[in-house]
């Protein structure tokens, strides 16, 4: 059973499933049924895969600085840094993107939206 007990747990589990494990089926366990506001996060995940093919290297994604603020009884906003790390030709490079996630408690917290900042 997926842990959606709090917005920070749901956000972290969603991001682990989507960008670290790259398991969209598992990510859906932590997201709203309406995926329309998640297109930017799915695009981010696809961009990482495209970059890996271009660079012929594995890119790891780190979840950092996850901060959640409740905006109502059943709503919350999370800010998080997603850091991409790759080593090409012996040189380690990283790029950090700041994201804002929208979460809703629907009988358990779920990620319902994501925008890069």
PyMOL commands that set and color helices and strands:
alter all, ss='L'
color gray80, all
select helices_A, chain A and resi 7-20+24-30+36-55
alter helices_A, ss='H'
color red, helices_A
select strands_A, chain A and resi 60-70+75-88+91-105+109-116
alter strands_A, ss='S'
color yellow, strands_A
deselect
rebuild
show_as cartoon
